[in-house]
């Protein structure tokens, strides 16, 4: 989810400091009440700007995932997750973000 811009944040804070209610500000600007409260807390701390980073790839580096999938086209989500010390769900999320689709099933030893 993208952060609201600094201009909207400033308008919300100006509205409340000019005497408007927090609930009315939330309704008028289309944000949650908690967001209004958060902005007022941030303005007291002196930093209303959004965070610089909204997450990272953590274990699944995009370049390394692409290389791994190119070298191991038959790898399952489970195998990809283990290769990056993550989970199959993490591997699925990384592949979806990269636009890579795989249709594999894990082979169970002893079964045909």
Secondary structure, 3 states (H helix, E strand, C coil): CCCCCHHHHHHHHHHHHCCCCHHHHHHHHCCCHHHHHHHHHHHHHCCCCCCCCCCCCCCCCHHHHHHHHHHCCCCCHHHHHHHCCCCHHHHHHHHHHHCCCCCCCCCCCCCC
